[in-house]
């Protein structure tokens, strides 16, 4: 009996000790924050550093931005679970959730995204089926709205074969169309709206894809629940002040809100992997 | 030719410097400056070429990937960066289709004097992928270059001008001024002023000229001095000659005087200054010759002083001489102008009276003579009475030769003296005059 009591005491003590150590380990840990490299590194750091500074002061935890040279690098990193937190596109969260169980925390709740297919205004083309065998410009193979979803719908919904050409940016897509280098081009409504008026007015939309939720900030499932919760709370709180909204607007997140995997599950059923280019 | 130009040495020295200065300025402005401008233009174009080359690879990548937004961004940035220098930037692809700008823009005005058309080919491994066309506006570059060149030009021209002025000043000091001074000295020398100080002489030609000039000055000075000495000597010699001449002249005059005296002495009586016997006879011959032509009477009077011997003995020869001289004067005053009075010897006188009226005139002359002679002698103390015995012979009535006439008159005088003196007597006794003559003589003596 005495031995058992002693052993129990030892176990309890050691558990207390371990938990104390564990707690102190949690306190000392620096969480890695990944950001999809949609802009060049310095610009990303300028956008995100104020957010990180805010999080550190608000939660008491420590964070570190981890940049990735390219989108494929970023993809392979989250597939390996290198990030504790990450800002990624909707297709990425689908992959990341499937592979490592990343949990979306917040997103821009004010908007939904959808892809647009444009031709020049004076073009005779008015529907996708007329594009059979034509060159269509896309910014990149794996851009969700402008490329994956668009190509999936062209193929699956309209049963049309096009020759895709990847011209790096949404702006280039529109210019290729305007220059006649491509018969049509795919972008998203948001980037089309950003074009110069004379460009935009020279283009017409012939197709819109289904709507989907914008980029989430997701957490690795290994991050303790209270930390995840603290970060989520802090980010939501940030959206409640004018200054905080300004900081988030640069991400861009116009109206921050809660999200969950529910918002991104519709993508799972489309078989977008078929259109993904490694 | 150059030395014929109508200007001073200063002008001739200024002219080449002025010419060189103008040529320098002209070359600077019309050759060098445009060269610099062209050079700047070339560099400007090269610079543009380099900048286009620097962005070439990015543009080619963008073209190949059709990343027109990046291409447009690059070109937009370049256009903005070079907005002062580049105009109408355009990019064409391999099919000569204009890619940039998408729409024809309201183009800047092209000033062909400053906008240089430039084309940059975009090539990858020798394949032509397109080209960039633009105008390089080098107005600003030109203006700043021009400004720089003008400043430099101005500086160089001012420097050249300053150098020219210094050169001219130096020339003036070393050439013009010494020559002017030499000229001034030469002028003073020409006026005869040799007391001059010459400018300092260097080792150049002007210095040599100055030294030579000084040498010449000294030569002339010593020459002039010797000339003056010679002149003085000549003058002295001449004055000596003149003096000698004067002496000679004086001597000659003296001699002449002596000769004249001698001649006078030969012809005239030194005591009474009356013609002596010889001159008297000579004159008498002339008068007789005239009388022979005219046929008129010529009267010969032989006069002997009465009482002269007593005076001579009593008062001495000097007094006697004085009395003789006085008597000769009285005698001459008593006869007519045309009559000749001569001393015949001792106290004997002869008077020749040409063209004489032997009537009243002869009588009155005789009476006047006796009267004059008989006037008292104031110069002699005591009783000194002189008288005159006159003997008369008449040509041609009494004789025709002088000897005869004189001898006859002497005889007649003797007769008169015999008769008591102080009277006149004829050798012939013409009725008409005889008695009255005596009477008269006697009357006179009274």
HADDOCK unambig.tbl for C-alpha pairs under 7 A between the chains (distance, minus, plus):
assign (segid A and resid 167 and name CA) (segid B and resid 65 and name CA) 5.92 0.50 0.50
assign (segid A and resid 167 and name CA) (segid B and resid 66 and name CA) 5.43 0.50 0.50
assign (segid A and resid 167 and name CA) (segid B and resid 67 and name CA) 4.87 0.50 0.50
assign (segid A and resid 168 and name CA) (segid B and resid 67 and name CA) 6.02 0.50 0.50
assign (segid A and resid 171 and name CA) (segid B and resid 69 and name CA) 5.29 0.50 0.50
assign (segid A and resid 172 and name CA) (segid B and resid 67 and name CA) 5.30 0.50 0.50
assign (segid A and resid 172 and name CA) (segid B and resid 68 and name CA) 4.86 0.50 0.50
assign (segid A and resid 172 and name CA) (segid B and resid 69 and name CA) 4.40 0.50 0.50
assign (segid A and resid 175 and name CA) (segid B and resid 68 and name CA) 6.27 0.50 0.50
assign (segid A and resid 175 and name CA) (segid B and resid 69 and name CA) 6.84 0.50 0.50
assign (segid A and resid 176 and name CA) (segid B and resid 68 and name CA) 6.94 0.50 0.50
assign (segid A and resid 179 and name CA) (segid B and resid 99 and name CA) 6.83 0.50 0.50
